[in-house]
């Protein structure tokens, strides 16, 4: 990702993802309950919490927008124009 950003001239900040180990056990248990219509695994919860972490950073920094990408995204050269 860092190489792609550099090639496109995009300033980016990497935010550390929430790991499965960091997902509270009570949250995992709650989402595994058989009565739940949609059950969510620990990995998906970690992904959602990672995005939530970014939203908190945005609020703290007063940012109105951000582009959030997973670490395996392939960036198009058109991204630069899209961001503008």
C-alpha positions in Angstrom: 0.0 0.0 0.0 2.7 2.4 0.9 4.5 1.9 -2.4 1.2 2.5 -4.3 0.6 5.7 -2.4 4.1 6.9 -3.1 3.8 6.1 -6.8 0.5 8.1 -7.0 1.8 10.9 -4.8 -0.9 10.4 -2.2 -0.2 11.2 1.5 -1.7 8.5 3.6 -1.7 7.4 7.2 -1.8 3.8 8.3 -4.0 3.0 11.2 -3.3 -0.2 13.1 -6.1 -2.7 12.8 -7.9 -4.2 15.8 -6.8 -7.8 16.1 -9.0 -10.7 16.9 -7.3 -10.9 20.3 -8.5 -7.3 21.1 -12.2 -8.0 20.5 -13.9 -8.2 23.9 -14.9 -11.8 24.7 -18.4 -10.6 25.7 -18.9 -9.0 22.3 -17.9 -12.2 20.5 -20.2 -14.2 22.8 -23.1 -11.8 22.2 -22.8 -12.2 18.4 -22.6 -16.0 18.6 -26.0 -16.3 20.4 -28.2 -18.7 18.4 -31.2 -16.3 18.7 -29.3 -13.7 16.7 -30.6 -13.3 13.2 -27.1 -12.4 11.9 -24.2 -14.0 13.7 -20.8 -12.3 13.3 -17.5 -13.9 13.9 -14.5 -12.4 15.8 -12.7 -11.6 12.6 -15.6 -9.6 11.2 -16.0 -7.8 14.6 -12.3 -6.9 14.5 -12.7 -5.4 11.0 -15.7 -3.4 12.1 -13.9 -2.2 15.2 -10.9 -1.2 13.1 -13.2 1.0 11.0 -14.8 2.4 14.2 -11.2 3.3 15.4 -10.8 5.4 12.3 -14.2 7.1 12.8 -13.1 8.1 16.3 -9.8 9.5 14.9 -11.8 11.5 12.4 -14.0 13.0 15.1 -11.0 13.8 17.3 -9.3 15.5 14.3 -12.4 17.3 13.0 -12.2 15.5 9.7 -15.3 15.4 7.5 -14.1 12.7 5.2 -11.6 9.9 4.8 -10.8 7.2 2.4 -10.6 3.9 4.3 -8.9 1.0 2.4 -8.0 -2.5 3.4 -4.3 -3.4 3.2 -4.7 -5.5 0.0 -6.4 -2.9 -2.2 -5.1 -2.3 -5.7 -5.2 1.4 -6.5 -6.0 2.8 -9.8 -4.2 5.8 -11.2 -7.7 7.4 -11.4 -7.8 7.4 -7.6 -5.9 10.8 -7.6 -8.6 12.5 -9.6 -11.4 10.8 -7.6 -9.9 12.1 -4.3 -9.8 15.6 -5.7 
